């Protein structure tokens, strides 16, 4: 979401001076707005219905469920939007300033929304304990990837050089610095992931509902190159650098078969559950965020294709071939047990599969929207995509729901949202699972699509 509401376009003159003249308006790529809107809608769906439908929630550890595609889709979109937005700002210093300011805004909103300030809107609790603030999160990861990739894009372009005869392969050559960065990131990530020794570690359980509340537990490791939950390097680096009090308290691994009696549902832990089941783990941590930059670089390449190749068939040929190649490579790595699919470690196979999927989904939207002109079929997603930051904050992060829940009758649980869930959806279908799913689709996603559509008609957008 660094470019979650960024402007992007084609056919923009890059020879314009940028002193005090207004930057040119750009023609929006409708398929990119729709893809962004779909990703925000998926985030709302998996966050609010994933507890009832664990197959769409995050995989407890290895594997890839629907929720695990959301973050890499966002990063892919951010990367794709970068060349489209920055091509209209030829002045490097001005472009760099805009990138840094936008990064700081993302970091601010990330800390505010996921750092802990509004951590329990359903319980009408707000405020942050600085001893336990969460430093990492979705927007922080996007901010890092956006900053690195955008700055490389700005300062590696050679005096607005043009590729005189763009071809399928010359684009790789033209942006060789990006692929060099990609190789360096991958080398560092793999070297650290498999090379660092992970010692035994301890943590104190802070959960009033747990029988171990206040108890200090020990996790036995003393290994190198392991990708299991307790002894991987990703968690080790976060514990050492961020501090164990500042990482995510409810990781998806709590639903693992080794931990809970109702896996993949969240529920009471087994009596035989290992100590690491009670431990925190940061799914948007330091090393995994470095690996996540790869998703943004791949998206950046797709944006370059959109800029340089002018006909639909050339673009689609390039995108589809690369998308299928990435998808195949990732699946081979996973099913040969070389490198498992793992969102929380952001493994190479995960990068390949999710980036390949993003390529194919975007290509499908491009065909239906930009070639066949079927935009009207996806208007709700387009409206969300054009005001994605607003929908993310208000819906995906539950700010609007928390505000509505602040108005109750007699009892804090007797709120309008609870009444709608129970009487309009759950009781009608005689099923909490189906009722919650329909509530999320119609009372959240569709509701915010309509709100975003009204704001679009009024020309109101929340930009970073």
C-alpha positions as CSV (number, residue, x, y, z in Angstrom):
1,X,0.0,0.0,0.0
2,X,2.9,2.3,-0.5
3,X,1.3,2.8,-3.8
4,X,-2.0,1.4,-2.6
5,X,-3.5,4.7,-3.7
6,X,-0.7,5.9,-5.9
7,X,-1.3,7.4,-9.3
8,X,-0.1,5.4,-12.3
9,X,-0.4,5.8,-16.0
10,X,1.0,5.4,-19.4
11,X,1.9,7.9,-22.2
12,X,3.4,10.5,-19.9
13,X,5.9,13.0,-21.1
14,X,9.1,12.7,-19.0
15,X,10.7,15.8,-20.5
16,X,8.6,18.2,-18.4
17,X,10.4,20.4,-16.0
18,X,9.4,19.8,-12.4
19,X,10.3,23.1,-10.8
20,X,7.1,24.8,-9.8
21,X,4.9,23.4,-12.5
22,X,2.2,20.9,-11.7
23,X,3.0,17.3,-12.4
24,X,1.0,15.9,-15.3
25,X,-2.2,13.9,-14.7
26,X,-1.8,10.3,-15.6
27,X,-4.2,7.9,-17.2
28,X,-5.0,5.2,-14.7
29,X,-4.6,1.5,-15.4
30,X,-8.0,0.2,-14.5
31,X,-6.8,-3.4,-14.1
32,X,-4.3,-2.4,-11.5
33,X,-6.9,-0.5,-9.5
34,X,-9.2,-3.6,-9.6
35,X,-6.4,-5.9,-8.6
36,X,-5.6,-3.6,-5.7
37,X,-9.3,-3.5,-4.7
38,X,-9.4,-7.3,-4.9
39,X,-6.4,-7.6,-2.5
40,X,-7.9,-5.2,0.0
41,X,-11.2,-7.2,-0.2
42,X,-9.4,-10.4,0.4
43,X,-7.6,-9.0,3.4
44,X,-11.0,-8.1,5.0
45,X,-12.4,-11.5,4.1
46,X,-9.6,-13.5,5.6
47,X,-9.1,-11.3,8.7
48,X,-12.8,-11.3,9.7
49,X,-14.0,-14.7,8.4
50,X,-10.8,-16.7,8.7
51,X,-11.5,-17.7,12.3
52,X,-14.7,-19.5,11.2
53,X,-13.1,-20.8,7.9
54,X,-9.5,-21.7,8.7
55,X,-8.9,-22.9,5.1
56,X,-9.0,-19.3,4.0
57,X,-6.9,-18.1,7.0
58,X,-3.2,-18.2,7.2
59,X,-1.6,-21.6,7.1
60,X,-0.3,-22.5,10.6
61,X,3.2,-23.0,9.2
62,X,4.2,-24.6,5.9
63,X,1.6,-24.4,3.1
64,X,-0.3,-21.6,1.4
65,X,-3.9,-20.7,2.1
66,X,-5.9,-17.8,0.6
67,X,-4.8,-15.4,3.3
68,X,-1.1,-16.1,2.5
69,X,-1.5,-14.4,-1.0
70,X,-2.6,-11.1,0.4
71,X,0.8,-9.6,1.5
72,X,2.7,-10.7,-1.6
73,X,-0.1,-9.3,-3.8
74,X,0.2,-6.0,-2.1
75,X,4.0,-5.9,-2.6
76,X,3.6,-7.0,-6.2
77,X,1.1,-4.1,-6.8
78,X,3.4,-1.6,-5.0
79,X,6.3,-2.7,-7.3
80,X,4.2,-2.5,-10.4
81,X,3.0,1.0,-9.6
82,X,6.5,2.4,-8.9
83,X,7.6,2.9,-12.6
84,X,4.2,4.1,-13.6
85,X,4.2,6.8,-10.9
86,X,7.8,7.8,-11.0
87,X,8.1,8.1,-14.8
88,X,6.3,11.5,-14.6
89,X,9.0,12.8,-12.1
90,X,12.3,12.9,-14.0
91,X,14.0,15.0,-11.3
92,X,15.7,12.4,-9.1
93,X,15.9,14.6,-5.9
94,X,12.2,15.5,-6.1
95,X,11.3,11.8,-6.7
96,X,13.5,10.7,-3.8
97,X,12.0,13.2,-1.5
98,X,8.5,12.0,-2.4
99,X,9.5,8.4,-1.8
100,X,11.0,9.2,1.6
101,X,8.0,11.2,2.7
102,X,5.6,8.5,1.7
103,X,7.7,5.9,3.5
104,X,7.5,7.9,6.7
105,X,3.8,8.2,6.4
106,X,3.5,4.4,6.0
107,X,5.7,3.8,9.0
108,X,3.6,6.2,11.1
109,X,0.3,4.5,10.1
110,X,1.8,1.1,10.5
111,X,2.9,1.8,14.1
112,X,-0.4,3.5,15.0
113,X,-2.6,0.7,13.5
114,X,-0.6,-2.4,14.4
115,X,1.7,-1.2,17.1
116,X,-1.0,-1.7,19.7
117,X,-2.8,1.7,20.1
118,X,-6.2,0.3,18.9
119,X,-5.5,-3.3,19.9
120,X,-8.9,-4.4,21.1
121,X,-11.7,-2.3,19.5
122,X,-14.3,-5.0,20.2
123,X,-13.5,-4.7,23.9
124,X,-13.5,-0.8,23.7
125,X,-9.8,-0.8,24.8
126,X,-7.2,1.5,23.3
127,X,-3.8,2.8,24.2
128,X,-0.4,1.3,23.8
129,X,2.0,-0.1,26.4
130,X,5.4,1.0,25.1
131,X,7.0,-2.0,26.9
132,X,5.1,-4.3,24.5
133,X,4.6,-2.2,21.3
134,X,4.8,-4.2,18.1
135,X,7.4,-2.6,15.9
136,X,6.7,-4.6,12.7
137,X,3.5,-5.0,10.7
138,X,2.0,-4.9,7.3
139,X,2.5,-1.2,6.5
140,X,6.0,-1.3,7.9
141,X,6.9,-4.1,5.6
142,X,5.4,-2.4,2.6
143,X,7.3,0.8,3.6
144,X,10.6,-1.0,3.6
145,X,10.0,-2.7,0.3
146,X,8.7,0.5,-1.3
147,X,11.6,2.6,-0.1
148,X,14.3,0.2,-1.3
149,X,12.8,-0.6,-4.7
150,X,11.7,3.0,-5.4
151,X,15.1,4.5,-4.6
152,X,16.9,1.9,-6.8
153,X,14.4,2.7,-9.6
154,X,15.1,6.4,-9.2
155,X,18.9,6.4,-8.9
156,X,19.7,3.6,-11.4
157,X,17.9,5.1,-14.4
158,X,20.5,6.5,-16.8
159,X,19.5,10.1,-17.6
160,X,16.0,9.1,-18.8
161,X,17.5,6.6,-21.2
162,X,15.1,5.1,-23.7
163,X,15.2,1.6,-25.1
164,X,15.0,2.3,-28.8
165,X,13.5,-1.0,-29.8
166,X,12.0,-2.6,-26.7
167,X,11.9,-6.4,-26.8
168,X,11.0,-9.2,-24.4
169,X,14.6,-9.6,-23.4
170,X,15.9,-6.0,-23.6
171,X,13.8,-5.0,-20.6
172,X,15.9,-7.4,-18.4
173,X,19.1,-5.8,-19.7
174,X,17.8,-2.3,-19.3
175,X,17.1,-2.8,-15.6
176,X,20.0,-5.1,-14.7
177,X,20.6,-3.2,-11.5
178,X,17.3,-4.4,-10.2
179,X,18.1,-8.0,-10.9
180,X,21.5,-7.5,-9.3
181,X,19.8,-6.2,-6.2
182,X,17.4,-9.2,-6.3
183,X,20.4,-11.6,-6.4
184,X,22.1,-9.9,-3.5
185,X,18.9,-10.0,-1.4
186,X,18.4,-13.7,-2.1
187,X,22.1,-14.5,-1.3
188,X,22.0,-12.7,2.0
189,X,18.6,-14.2,3.0
190,X,19.6,-17.8,2.2
191,X,23.1,-17.3,3.8
192,X,21.5,-16.1,7.1
193,X,18.5,-18.5,7.0
194,X,20.7,-21.6,6.7
195,X,24.0,-20.3,8.2
196,X,23.3,-18.9,11.6
197,X,23.3,-21.1,14.7
198,X,20.1,-20.8,16.7
199,X,20.7,-21.3,20.5
200,X,18.2,-22.3,23.1
201,X,15.9,-19.4,24.2
202,X,13.5,-18.4,26.9
203,X,10.3,-16.4,27.1
204,X,7.7,-15.4,29.7
205,X,4.0,-16.2,29.0
206,X,1.8,-13.0,29.3
207,X,-1.7,-14.4,28.9
208,X,-4.2,-14.3,31.8
209,X,-6.1,-17.1,30.2
210,X,-3.2,-19.5,30.2
211,X,-2.2,-21.9,32.9
212,X,1.4,-20.8,32.3
213,X,0.7,-17.1,32.7
214,X,3.8,-15.5,34.3
215,X,5.9,-18.6,33.8
216,X,9.2,-18.6,32.0
217,X,9.5,-21.4,29.4
218,X,12.6,-22.7,27.6
219,X,12.7,-23.7,23.9
220,X,15.5,-26.1,23.1
221,X,17.3,-25.5,19.8
222,X,21.1,-25.5,19.4
223,X,20.7,-26.1,15.7
224,X,21.6,-24.5,12.3
225,X,19.5,-24.3,9.1
226,X,16.2,-25.5,10.6
227,X,12.9,-24.1,9.1
228,X,10.6,-25.4,11.9
229,X,8.6,-23.0,14.1
230,X,10.8,-22.9,17.3
231,X,14.3,-22.9,15.8
232,X,14.4,-20.9,12.6
233,X,16.7,-17.9,12.1
234,X,13.9,-15.6,11.2
235,X,12.5,-15.7,14.7
236,X,15.9,-15.7,16.3
237,X,16.9,-12.4,14.6
238,X,13.6,-10.8,15.6
239,X,14.0,-11.9,19.2
240,X,17.6,-10.6,19.4
241,X,17.1,-7.3,17.5
242,X,13.5,-6.3,18.3
243,X,13.1,-7.9,21.7
244,X,10.6,-10.7,22.4
245,X,8.2,-8.2,24.0
246,X,7.8,-6.3,20.7
247,X,6.8,-9.1,18.4
248,X,3.4,-10.6,17.5
249,X,1.7,-12.4,20.4
250,X,-0.8,-14.5,18.4
251,X,1.1,-16.2,15.5
252,X,-0.6,-18.5,13.1
253,X,1.4,-21.5,14.4
254,X,-0.8,-21.5,17.5
255,X,-3.3,-23.5,15.3
256,X,-0.7,-26.0,14.3
257,X,-1.4,-29.7,14.9
258,X,1.3,-29.9,17.5
259,X,-0.3,-27.1,19.6
260,X,-4.1,-27.1,19.5
261,X,-6.7,-29.8,20.0
262,X,-8.8,-28.4,17.1
263,X,-6.2,-27.7,14.5
264,X,-6.5,-25.9,12.1
265,X,-9.0,-24.0,14.3
266,X,-7.7,-22.0,17.2
267,X,-8.6,-23.5,20.5
268,X,-7.3,-24.9,23.8
269,X,-3.8,-26.2,23.6
270,X,-3.0,-29.8,24.1
271,X,-1.6,-30.9,27.4
272,X,1.4,-32.2,25.4
273,X,1.8,-29.0,23.4
274,X,5.5,-28.0,23.2
275,X,6.6,-24.8,24.9
276,X,7.0,-22.8,21.6
277,X,3.3,-23.0,21.0
278,X,2.9,-20.3,23.8
279,X,5.7,-18.1,22.4
280,X,5.3,-15.0,20.2
281,X,6.5,-14.9,16.6
282,X,6.7,-11.9,14.2
283,X,5.3,-12.8,10.7
284,X,6.4,-9.4,9.4
285,X,9.9,-9.5,10.9
286,X,13.3,-8.3,9.8
287,X,14.7,-11.1,7.7
288,X,11.4,-12.1,6.2
289,X,10.8,-8.5,5.2
290,X,14.2,-8.4,3.4
291,X,13.0,-11.4,1.5
292,X,9.7,-9.8,0.8
293,X,11.5,-7.1,-1.2
294,X,11.8,-9.8,-3.9
295,X,8.0,-9.7,-4.5
296,X,8.2,-5.9,-5.0
297,X,11.1,-6.2,-7.5
298,X,9.1,-8.8,-9.5
299,X,6.1,-6.4,-9.5
300,X,8.4,-3.6,-10.6
301,X,9.5,-5.7,-13.6
302,X,5.9,-6.1,-14.6
303,X,5.4,-2.4,-14.4
304,X,8.4,-1.9,-16.7
305,X,6.8,-4.2,-19.2
306,X,3.7,-2.1,-19.1
307,X,5.7,1.0,-19.8
308,X,8.0,-0.3,-22.5
309,X,6.0,-2.8,-24.5
310,X,3.1,-1.0,-26.2
311,X,0.9,-3.7,-27.6
312,X,-1.3,-6.0,-25.6
313,X,-0.1,-9.3,-27.0
314,X,3.6,-8.5,-26.2
315,X,2.7,-7.6,-22.7
316,X,0.6,-10.6,-22.1
317,X,3.1,-13.0,-23.6
318,X,5.8,-11.7,-21.3
319,X,3.6,-11.6,-18.2
320,X,2.1,-15.1,-18.7
321,X,5.4,-16.8,-19.5
322,X,7.1,-15.3,-16.5
323,X,4.1,-15.9,-14.2
324,X,3.9,-19.6,-15.1
325,X,7.7,-20.0,-14.8
326,X,7.6,-18.5,-11.3
327,X,4.6,-20.6,-10.3
328,X,6.2,-23.8,-11.6
329,X,9.6,-23.1,-9.9
330,X,8.0,-22.4,-6.6
331,X,5.8,-25.6,-6.6
332,X,8.8,-27.7,-7.6
333,X,10.9,-26.3,-4.7
334,X,8.0,-27.0,-2.3
335,X,7.0,-30.5,-3.5
336,X,10.6,-31.7,-3.8
337,X,11.0,-30.6,-0.1
338,X,13.9,-28.4,-1.1
339,X,12.4,-25.2,0.2
340,X,8.8,-25.3,1.7
341,X,6.2,-22.8,1.0
342,X,6.1,-20.6,4.2
343,X,4.6,-17.1,4.5
344,X,6.0,-16.5,7.9
345,X,9.6,-17.2,6.8
346,X,8.9,-15.7,3.4
347,X,10.8,-18.5,1.7
348,X,12.0,-18.5,-2.0
349,X,9.3,-21.0,-3.0
350,X,6.7,-18.7,-1.4
351,X,8.0,-15.7,-3.3
352,X,7.8,-17.6,-6.6
353,X,4.4,-19.1,-6.1
354,X,2.7,-16.0,-4.9
355,X,4.4,-13.7,-7.4
356,X,3.5,-16.1,-10.2
357,X,-0.1,-16.2,-9.0
358,X,-0.1,-12.3,-8.8
359,X,1.1,-12.2,-12.4
360,X,-1.6,-14.5,-13.6
361,X,-4.4,-12.8,-11.7
362,X,-3.3,-9.4,-12.9
363,X,-3.0,-10.7,-16.5
364,X,-6.6,-12.0,-16.3
365,X,-7.9,-8.6,-15.1
366,X,-5.8,-6.9,-17.8
367,X,-7.5,-9.0,-20.5
368,X,-11.0,-8.5,-19.1
369,X,-10.7,-4.8,-18.3
370,X,-8.1,-3.2,-20.5
371,X,-8.7,-5.3,-23.6
372,X,-12.3,-6.4,-23.4
373,X,-13.4,-3.3,-21.6
374,X,-15.5,-5.2,-19.0
375,X,-14.7,-2.7,-16.3
376,X,-18.4,-2.4,-15.2
377,X,-18.2,-6.0,-13.9
378,X,-15.6,-5.1,-11.4
379,X,-16.7,-1.5,-10.4
380,X,-16.9,-2.4,-6.6
381,X,-13.3,-3.6,-6.7
382,X,-12.2,-0.6,-8.7
383,X,-13.8,1.8,-6.2
384,X,-12.0,0.0,-3.3
385,X,-8.7,0.0,-5.2
386,X,-8.9,3.8,-5.9
387,X,-9.5,4.5,-2.2
388,X,-7.6,1.5,-0.8
389,X,-5.9,3.2,2.1
390,X,-9.3,4.4,3.5
391,X,-10.8,1.0,3.2
392,X,-7.7,-0.7,4.7
393,X,-7.8,1.6,7.8
394,X,-11.5,1.7,8.4
395,X,-12.4,-1.9,7.5
396,X,-9.3,-4.2,7.5
397,X,-8.0,-2.6,10.7
398,X,-11.4,-2.3,12.2
399,X,-11.3,1.4,13.1
400,X,-14.9,2.1,11.9
401,X,-16.2,-1.1,13.6
402,X,-14.4,0.0,16.8
403,X,-16.1,3.4,16.6
404,X,-19.5,1.9,16.0
405,X,-19.0,-0.6,18.9
406,X,-18.4,2.4,21.1
407,X,-22.1,3.1,21.0
408,X,-24.0,0.4,22.9
409,X,-27.2,0.0,24.9
410,X,-26.9,-1.1,28.5
411,X,-24.1,-3.6,27.9
412,X,-20.8,-3.1,25.9
413,X,-21.6,-6.2,23.9
414,X,-25.0,-5.0,22.9
415,X,-23.9,-3.1,19.8
416,X,-25.3,-2.4,16.4
417,X,-22.6,-4.6,14.7
418,X,-23.3,-7.5,17.1
419,X,-27.1,-7.2,16.5
420,X,-26.6,-7.2,12.7
421,X,-24.4,-10.2,12.8
422,X,-26.7,-12.2,15.0
423,X,-30.2,-11.3,13.7
424,X,-29.6,-10.4,10.0
425,X,-27.0,-13.1,9.2
426,X,-26.4,-15.8,11.8
427,X,-29.9,-16.5,12.9
428,X,-31.3,-16.4,9.4
429,X,-28.9,-19.0,8.1
430,X,-28.9,-21.0,11.4
431,X,-25.1,-21.2,11.1
432,X,-22.4,-19.0,12.7
433,X,-19.9,-19.9,10.0
434,X,-22.1,-19.1,7.1
435,X,-23.6,-16.0,8.8
436,X,-20.1,-14.5,9.5
437,X,-19.0,-15.2,6.0
438,X,-22.0,-13.5,4.5
439,X,-21.7,-10.6,7.0
440,X,-18.1,-10.0,5.9
441,X,-19.0,-10.1,2.2
442,X,-22.2,-7.9,2.3
443,X,-21.9,-5.8,5.5
444,X,-18.2,-5.1,5.2
445,X,-16.7,-5.6,1.7
446,X,-19.8,-4.5,-0.3
447,X,-20.6,-1.7,2.2
448,X,-17.1,-0.2,1.8
449,X,-17.2,-0.7,-1.9
450,X,-20.4,1.5,-2.0
451,X,-18.8,4.1,0.3
452,X,-15.6,4.2,-1.9
453,X,-17.9,4.5,-4.9
454,X,-19.6,7.5,-3.4
455,X,-16.3,9.1,-2.5
456,X,-15.1,8.5,-6.1
457,X,-18.1,10.3,-7.5
458,X,-17.3,13.2,-5.2
459,X,-13.6,13.1,-6.2
460,X,-12.4,12.4,-2.6
461,X,-9.4,10.1,-2.1
462,X,-7.1,9.3,0.8
463,X,-3.6,9.4,-0.6
464,X,-0.3,8.8,1.2
